[in-house]
Amino acid sequence: MSSIFSNLSPKSLRRAADIQEKILDLKGELSSIWGATESTETPRPRRKMSAAGRRRIAAGQRARWAQVKARDSGSSEAPEAPARRRKMSPSARARIAAAQRARWAKIHAEAGKPEKTAKRRMSAAGRKRIAAAARARWAAVRAAKVSQS
């Protein structure tokens, strides 16, 4: 098939491509008129299920629905309700609240006294060393540019 295309001129190939586009456009219009879409893919074969497999699925679904209906009707087969949570006594709540207030009071008291730390400052000699290193790096960059051009 490639030998057919190799014998054609570029003008003939372009004309064939234009005709092909027109055919595709017309097929699209026709399918929109008919209201059906044309699928270029081949349909996948349907999977077949054995009768035994269908019976197992149906039995499982019946069992699930039986559980739902038993739960709704209040039958004895329904699972037990979770145990009620124990209620905390008012005195226990008061002790916990007092302890928490004490913890926060301690945190706030410590936060009220900020520690003074000396601000770190750079010496003049350190600044000069950093500036000299930066100048040296830029000089190397400029030298590399000059050597490339």
N, C-alpha and C positions, 0 to 999 in steps of 0.2 A: 504494500500500500504506500510505503514511503517513496517507492520509485515513481508512482503516479504523481505525487506532489512535486517531486524533484524535476519532472519534465515540464511543469506549468510555469508560466511567467508570473512575476509578482502581480501584474495587473489582473491576470486570470484568477489568482488566489484571492485577491481582494474582492473581486466580483463574486466568487463562490462564497466567501464569508458574508458578504452583504445579503446574498440570497438566503443563506442559512439563518441569518438574523431575522429576515422577513418571515420565514417559515415559522420560527419560534414565536414571533409576535402574533402571527395569525392563529397559531394553535392556542395561545393564551386567550385571545379574544373569543375563539370558539368555545373554549372550556368555560369562560365566564358567562357566555350566552346560555350554555347548557346548564350552568350552575354546578358543575363538577370540576374538581381539580384533578389534573393528570399527574400521577405520581411516577417518577422515573425509577423509583426503587422497586425491587421485587418484594412482594409481601412475604413476611416470615411465615414459615409453616406453623400451624397451630399445634400446641403441645397437647398430647392426649393423656388423660388421666385414667388410671384404672378404676374400676368400680369399687375395689377394696379401698383405694385411697380416698375416693369420694365419701365412702361410708365412714372412714375414720374421721375425716374433717367434719362431717355432719354430726357424728356422735360427740365430738369435742365441743362443737357449737351448742348442741342441746345441753350439755353439762354446764357450760358457761351461763346459758340463759336460766337454767334451773337455780344456779347460785344467786343470780341477780333477783329472781322472783322470790326466793326464800328470804333474802335479805329484806326485800320490800314488804313482804307479808308479816314479818316479825316471827317467823317460825323458829323453833329451837335449833335448826340446822345453821342459823346465821352465826357468824363469829361473835364472840363476846366483845362488849364495849370496853375500851381501855379504862384502866383503873383511874378513879378521880385523883387529881393531884392534891397533895396535902396542903392545907392552908397554914400560913405562918402566923404565929401568935403576935398580937400587937406589941408585947414586950420584946420579942425577938427582933421585930422590925425596928423598934426604937433603939435597941442596942447596936444594930448594924448601921443605922443612920447616924448615930452619935459617933461611932468609930470612923465612918467615912468623913464626917464633918471635921474630926480631929486630924485625919490625914491631909485634907485640903488646907486646913489652917496652918499645918506645919509647912506645906509646900509654899503657901502664900507668904509666910513669914520669912522663909529662906529667899524667896524671889524678891522680897522688899530690900534686901541688902545685896546689891550687885557687887561682885568682886571687881576691884580695879586692877586691870591688867595694863602693863606698859605697852604703848603702841610701838610696834617695831618700826624702826627707821633705818634707812640705808645710809651708809657712810658716803662721804664725797668720793673717797677712793673707789668704793664699790661701783658707784655710778659711772666713774671715769672708765673703769675696766669694761663695763657693759657697753658703753658707747663706743669704745675702741674696737671691741669685738664685732659690733654691728657694722662699723665702718669697714672693717676687714672683710666681712661677708659680702657687703655690697660691692666692694672693689673686685672681689673674685667673680661676682656675677657679671659685672661690666666687662671684665677681662675675657670672660668666656664668650660674651656676645661679640666682642671685637674679633676674637680669634675665629668665630664661625663665619663672619662675613668677609 
